Amino acid sequence: MEKFVSALPDKFFGNEWILMRILKFHKIYFVVMLIGVFGCASVDVPSYIQAENPYKRTYYGSFNDVLEVVRAAVQEDGWQIAKEVDPTLYERNPLYSAGDQGHVLILTTIKLSQRILYSKATHLNIYVHRINEGVEVDIRYGSVKNFHLWKARSYRNNALIQKMLDHVEQKLLLKK
């Protein structure tokens, strides 16, 4: 073994060689850390959610009562209302006529949560509109999971939305 080591040039075992290996490792580590930090920082989530998987339920009561209960239930379930707009701004539907007071779109703020491998952004769109026999509530769920190099979108969360619709129903029963 000593013969093999003595045959190698001194540059392989000198302090300069060790220092160069350490600096090269730190450069790679620094680049990986930058990719990780900047990969987590950008999650683009549109405020409008298309009708990929809407959850609908009809309630029998006045439009104003149902709207008031929906607002309260959304806030009690931990969501914050960002704004309420006319649904005709986002989609064309024969049910919605511009200027009609019987249709509201509620947009919630985005909830961000950090996980070990990804960050997750979720939000809701809640359509409340008057129909012939009552008031229909249509909730749309949107989620974006940002893995450092790619994003996964989801439009389903059955347990969360069914719980929220049941909460609205319970509040309406208590109100009567």
N, C-alpha and C positions, 0 to 999 in steps of 0.2 A: 504493500500500500504506500509506503514512504517513497518508493521509486516512482510510482505514478504521480504522486503529489509534487515531487521535486521536478518532474518533467514538465509540469504546467507553468506557463509564464506567471510572474508575480501579479499582473494586472487582474487575474481572476480572484485573488484572495486579499487584495489591498483594500484599504478603507474607501478608496474612490469607487470601487466596484460595488461595495455594499451600499454606499450612499446613493449611487445611481439607481440601484434596484428599489430602494426605499422611496426615492422621489418618483420613480415610474409608477409604483403602486399607489402613492398618494394622488397622482394625477388621475389615475383611473378611478379611484375612490371618490375624488372630488367631482368628476364628471357624472358618475352614477348618482351621487347625492343631488346634484343640480337637476338631473332628469327627474328624480323622485319628487323634489320640492315643486318644480314648475309643472309637473304632470298633475299634481293634486290641486293646484291653485285655480285651474280653469274648468269650470263646469257650466256649460251653456244650457240653460233650461228655459224654453219658451213659456210664456205665461198662459198661452192658449193650448189646450189639449184636444186633439181631434177625437172623433167618436170611434176609437179603436175598440174599447170595451166599456160602454156606458152601463151604469147601474141605475135602473129606473124603478120608482115606486110612486103610486098614486095615493094621495091623501084626500079625504073628503072634509072640506072646511073652506073657510074664506081664504082668499089669496094672501091678504095681509097677515092673518093669524099664522098660516103655514110659513110665510117668509120670516116672520119674527121668531118662530120656533127654530127654523133652520139656522138662522144667525146665531141664536143662543146655543144650540147643540154643537155647531162647528167650533165655537169658542170654548165650550166646556170640554170638548174632546181634544183640546190642545192645539188647535189651529188658529191662526190669526188671519182675519180678513184684510186683504190688501186693498181691494176696491170692488165696487159693484158697477157693472156696465150693462148697456143694452146688448143682448145677444146678436143683434143684426150687425154689429161691428165685426164679428168674427165668422159668422156663417149664415148662409141663405137657407131658410127653412120656411115652408108655408105657415107653420104655426106662429112664427115671429113676424109681426108687422112693425115697422119703424114707428116709434112714438107711442106704442101701446104700453099701458101701465101694467099689464098682466104678465110681463116676462122680465126676468132679471138673471144676469150671469154674475155669480160671486167668484172672485179669484182670490185664492189664499196665498199667503207668503210662502216662500220656499223654506223647507226644513232641511238643514244640512246636518249630516252625522258622519263622523270619521270612524272608519274601521281600520284594522291593521293593514290590509292589502288594498283597500279602496275607500273612496268617499261616496256618500249617497245623498242625493238631493231629491226630495219628494214634494209634491204640491197637489192641490185639488182645484177642479172647476166644478161649480155647482150651479146647475140650471134650475130655476124655479119658474114654471109657467102654468098659466091657467088653461084648463081644458074644459070640455063640456060638463063632465060629471065631477070635477074637483080640481085639484092642483097636482101637477106631476113634478116630482123632484128627480133630477138626472144628475148623478155624481160621476165625475170622471177623475180617475187617479193617474198620475204620471210620476215615474221614478227614473232617475238616471244614476247608474252606478259608474263611477269613473275609476277604472283600473288604469294605471299609469300610461299604458299605451293604447287602450281602446275603451269605448263606452258602451254600456249595455242599457237599453231602454226597456221599461216595463210599463204596462198599462193595466195590470191586474193586482188587486189586493182584496180578495173576497172577504176575508175576516174583518178587516178594518172598515170597509164600506158597509157591509151588512150590519155591523155594530152601530155605525153612525146612523143608518136608516132606521134601525130599531130604536135608537135613542130619540130620534125625531118623532117616531110614532108614540113612544111613551110620553114624551112631553106634550104632544097634542091631546092624548087621552087625559092627562092631568089637568090640562087647560080647560077642558069641557066641563 
